[in-house]
């Protein structure tokens, strides 16, 4: 049977808009994402400058508001360089393949309730699907191909290493991100974004399913390659990551894809965990807060809050080592997400079977899970300090010219005694040959 026929009446209400209204919605979403990108770039530079006691950009336009636009024009006017060893067709296709999915994912994000536009009643959402959240995950996964192809087609070693590292990073944290969604599906009874927002009329899922919310917030930072998880662009190792060989508009497309993805994951967090376009308390006490065009303001404010968190993390936290990053994803987030999911499913089944209020159980269970995650970080920190306090065991002698070129000593290797004209290294005794 067609999946649309199995959807609720609210989901089946989509698809009846006239063509001009659908086209207008698509244009509004595109303009919204571009403007949010320009604003986020400016806000990042100004906020980080404020944190570092600097001024930041303030010359181009009033208060520096046109600085991001000037940067975009500068990138467009730069020389477009294609390396000689690059695969030209794939080299050009890769940035497009990264940028297009970032825009497509926003098609199922609800901005507000049903309103009237030029006499037509329509939802403030381009479309909706019975599996809208899975659609977002699928479209976001396509963007990984753009990163892989960018690194491979450059014909250079460092972009290839950066693309492989970025792919492993995205795949690792997509698992934890997908698991964090399941609890929302169980309580909302749907994967439709509009129905998930409707199900949060009483409680936001950020409170009811706090561990899922925390896991998603960590995963979305890793998914977008942002600090402290920007390991695909570790300048000390990879110069610039998968886009090292790109310039001009092609580099601008990768830049645009990163910031659009930030807006998309922030909008998804707002939709799934913060009530979507619903007004926060105490504004929700006003009867008209969730009607007409006001919800667009609440939705945008919540998205901007998440974007500020992105900027705040970049300005305060140092970059993790790659082994720490992978350990956090595979050994902490995924096991905790699985355990929390088992608890949510059990409580949800008991609630359905015996009809008892499970909200307090989930809230206290969420607090316990958060404390458990914090204890794992404390335990890991104490264990690392104890390991560093112990002197490394000497296992082998160090050969400074192993492989024919100078190499530094590894932990546990002993520096050999060097002799100079019959004198050991460090000795000050004079010899007959050198008075």
N, C-alpha and C positions, 0 to 999 in steps of 0.2 A: 504494500500500500504506500502511496506517496506520503513522504514525511510531512509535507505541508498539511495534509488532511488530518494528520494525527496531532497537529499543533493546537494550542488553545485558541479561543476566539480572538484574544489580543494579538497573537502572532499572525493569525490569518487576516487581521485588519491591514497589514502592510501589502503593498503591491497594487493598490487601487488609485494611486496618485496620478494625475495627468503628467505627460512627458516633460512639460516645461517646469513643473514643480520638482520632479526628480532631478532634472538637470541643474536647477537652481540650488538644490540641497548639495549636490556633488561639488558645485563651484564654491559654495559657502564653506564646506569642509576643507577643500584645498586651500582657500584663502586663510581660513582659521589656522591650519597647521603651519603655513608659511609665516604668518604673522607671529604665531607662538614661537617658532624657531628664531626669528629675528629678536623677539623680546627676550627669550631665554639666553641667547648668546650675550646680549647687552647686560642682562641681569647678572649673569655669571661673572662677567668681567667687573661689574660694579660691586657686587657683593663680596667677591674674593678680595678685591682691592680694599674694601672697607675692613675686612678681617685682617688684612696685612698692613693696615694704616697707610694705604696709598689712596690716590684720588680716583684713578680709573679713567676710562674714556669720557670726556666731557666737552669736546671741541666741535664735533660734527653734528650740527643741528642743535636745537634747544636741549640743554642738559645732556648732550651726547646721544640723543635718541636715534639719530640716523647713522650711528657708527656701524651697526650690523649691516645696514643696507650698503654703506660705503665699502665694507669688507667684501660683500658679495659682488659688487661691481668690479672691485679690484681683482678678485679671482677670475671673473669672466674675461677681463682684459689681459690676463697673463698669457704667456706663450704656452700652447698646448704641445707637450713633448711626449712622444711615444718611443720607448726604448727600441733599439734595433733588434734585440733578441725577443721582443714581445710578440705574442700571438694577437695580431691587431684586432680581429673580429671579436674575440673573447675579451680582450682588453677594453674595448669600447662597451661591450654588453654588460660587463660586471657591475659598474656603478648603477646602471639602469635597473639591473636585477636586484640590487640592494635597496634602491629608493622606492620603486613602485610598490612592493609589499607593505612598506611602512605606511603609505597613504591608504592602501586597500583595507588594512585592518580596521581603520576608523569607520568603515561603512556601517557597522552594527552597533556603534556606541551611541546610546541615547543622550541627547542634550537636554531634553525636557519632555513634558507631557504633550497631549494633543492640543493644538492651537489652531487658530484661523489665520490663513495666509491668503490675502486677496479673495476672501470668500470661500476658500477651500479648507475643510477640516483635515488636518494632517498631523502626524507625529513628528516631533523634532528629532528625527532619526532617519537616516537614508533608507535603511531596510532592517529587517530582523529575520532570524532563522531559528528553528527549533534547536539547532546546535550552534548557535552564534559564537559561543566561547571557543568551541573546537575549531570553528572557522578562523578565529583570530590566531590560535596556536598554529594551525596549518599554514596560514599566510606568513606568519612570522618565521616559520621554519624555512620557507623558500628564500628568505633573505640571506640565509647561511650560504647558499650556493653562490651568491654574489661575492661574498668574502673569499670563499675558496677559489673561485675562478679569478678573482683579482690577484691573489697571491701567485697562483700557478701561471697565469698568462703574462706576468711581468717579466719572466725570464731571468729572475734574480733570486738569490738564496734567501735573503732576509725577508722579503715579502712572503715567500712560500712558508717559511717558518712561522711568521706572524699569522698567516691565514690558518695554518694547522692548529696553532695554539688557540686562536679565537674560536675555531670550530669546536674543539674539545671543550672549551669554556662554555659555549652556548648550549651544546648538547647536555653537558653535566647539569647545568642549572635549569634547563627546560624540564627535566624529570621532577625536580623538587617543585617547580612552578606548577606543573600539571597536577601533582598530588595535592597542592594547596587549594586547587579549585574544587576537588571532589567533595569536600565538606560543604561548600556553598551549594553544589548541585543537590546534595542530599537534603539540605534544609529548604532550599527554594523549590525543589521538585521540578526544576527545569534548567536547561542550558541556554535559554533565551535571555538576552541581556535586559530586555524590557520587563520580563517577568521576574528576574532576579531583583531589579530595582523595586518593583511592586511588592515583593515579599519582605522588603525591609521597612515596611511602614511603622512597625513598633520598635524593633531593635536593629541596629546596624550590625552586620556580621563581623566588623572589626572588634566588637565587644563580645559577641556571642561565640565567635570562632577566632579568638585572638592569636593562637599559635599559627593557624593558617594564614592570617594576615601578616604576622611577623615573617614567616617563611617566604611569602610572596614578595614582601618588600625587599628582603635580602636578595632573593632570586632575580628580581627585576633590575637591581643594580648590576648584578653579574651578567644578566642577559644583554644589557645595553653597553657593556664594556666601559663602564664609568668607574672613576676612582671610588674606593681603593682597589677595584677589580679591573683596572685598565691594563691588564697584563699583555694584551695583544699589541699595545703601543708602548712597551717598556723601552724608553729611549736608550738606556744603557746597554741593551742587548739587541734590539731589533730596529733601531733608528726611528721608525715611525709605524712599524707593523705592516699589514697587508697592503696599505695604500702608499707605500714609500715612493714608488715610481710614478705616481699620478700627479697631475698638475692641472691648473685652470679649472674648467667647468667639471671635469671628471672628478677631481678632488672635492670640488664643492658639492657634488652629488653625494659622496660618501659622508661629508660633513652634515649635509641636510638630512640624510637617512638616520644618522645617529641622534640628532635632536628631535626628529619626528618620532622616532622610536621611544624617546624619553617621554614625549607627550602622550603617545599611545599607551604605554604601560602605566602611566599615571592616570589616564582616563579609565583604563581597565580596573585599576585598584579602586578608583572612586566608584565605579559601577558595581563591583562585586562586594566591596567591604564598607564603603562609607555612604551607602544609601543612594548613590548616583546623583541625580539632580534634586533630590529631596533636601529641604532646608534643614540646617542643624538646629539643635535646641539652643536657645529659647525662641529662635525665629520661627520654628515650626508651630509655636502656639498661635501665631497669626494665621487666620483662616485662609488668606489669600497667598501665603508664602509659597505654596506648591501649585499655583495656578498661573495660567497665561505664560508670560515670558520671564517671570522672576526666577524660575528654576535654572535658566541658563546662567544666571549670575552665580548661584550657589555651586553649580557644576564647575564653572570656570575657576572659582575661588579654591575649590578642593584640588583641582589639577595644579594650580599655581603653588599650592602648599607642598605637593609632592615634588614639583620642580625645584622649589627652594631647598628641600631635603637633599636632592641630588647635588646642588651647588654647595650646600653646607658640608656634605661629606667630602667633596673635592677639596675644600679649603681647610679641612681639619685632620683627615686621616691619611697616614702614609700608605704607599702601595704595599700590598701583601706579596710574599713570595709565592711562586707558582704552586709549590707543594702544599703550602698553607691554604691556598685558595681551593685546590682540588679536595683537600681533606675536609674543609668546611662543607663542600657540596655533597660528597659521597659518604662521609662518615658521621656527619652531624645532621644536616638538613634533611636528607632523604630518610634515614632511620627515624628521626623525630616525626617527620611528616607521615610515615607509614603507621607508627604507633598512635599518633593523634587521630588519624583516619579510622583506625580500628575502634578507638574510643567513641568517636562521633557516630560511626555506624551502629555500634552497640547501643548507645544512648538513644539514638533515633529509632531503632527497632523496639526498644523497651517502651519508648514514648508512644509509639503507634499501637503496641500490643496492650499496654496497661494504662495508657492515658494519664501520665504524670508529667509535671512540669520539669523539663530537662534543662532549663536555662541556667539555673544555679549550678547544676552538675558540670555543665560545659564551661562556665565562667571559672569555677574553682579548678577544674581540670586544666584549663588554659593557663591559669596562674602557675600551677604546679609544673606544667611543661616548660613555661618560660624560665622558671627557677632552675629546672633541670638543664636547660640549654646554657644558662649562665654558669652553673657549676662545672659543666664540661669545659668551658673556656678557662675558668679558674684553675681546674685540674691540669689542663694542658699547659697553662702558663707556669704553674709551680713545677711540673715535670720538666719543662724546658729549662727553667732556672737551675734545677738540680743537675741536669745533664751538663749544662755549661759550666757549673762549678767544679765538676770533676775533671782532672787533667786527662787529656786524651792518651790512650795507651799507645806506646811506640810499637808499630807493627813492621815497618820496613825503613830502609835507608832511602833518602831522597836523591834521585839522580837529576841534577839541574839541566842536563842536556838530553833528556829522554826524547827519542824520536827525532833528534837532530836539531832541536830548537829549544830555547829556554822555556822552562815550565816552573810554576810556583810550587812549593811543597803543599801536599794535602794534609788534612788533620791526621795526626798520629805518625807522620813521617819525620825522621830525624835528619837534621842537617849534617852532612859529612864534614869531617875535619879537612880543611884546605891547607896545603903547604905552599909557602912562597920562599924560594931560595933556601930551603933547608929549615924553615921556621914555620911552625903551625900558625893557623889563622888566629889573630888576636894577640900574638906574642909581640913584645917590643924589643926582643934581643937582637943585637946587630950581628951581622955575619961578615966574613972576610971579604966576600965579593961586593957587599954594599956597606961600606963603613958609615 
